[in-house]
Amino acid sequence: MIKEVNHVCGKLNETLGISVPLPNPGRKTLKTASMCNFVAGAGLVAASVVFSSKWCAVLGGISIVSSIVLRQESGGGKDE
């Protein structure tokens, strides 16, 4: 998905006549970001239980879903 987004942004850059370098993170970077998102999400879900905060639970859930998406993007969860 990152490659597709970078491709579309590259075409937009060409159309607008600007040059903005886009990052292309490697597999290790994506896995590290995935782990960080998972830890933060788990912490927020745990905090939501302790403090009875619905917002912490929602943000924690979103962070965990983001972690799963990043892990899939890195190739860690599927055969390529």
Protein Blocks (a to p, Z undefined) as FASTA:
>chain_A
ZZmmmmmmmmmmmmnopacddddddfklmmmmmmmmmmmmmmmmmmmmmnopaklmmmmm
mmmmmmmmmmmmnopmbcZZ
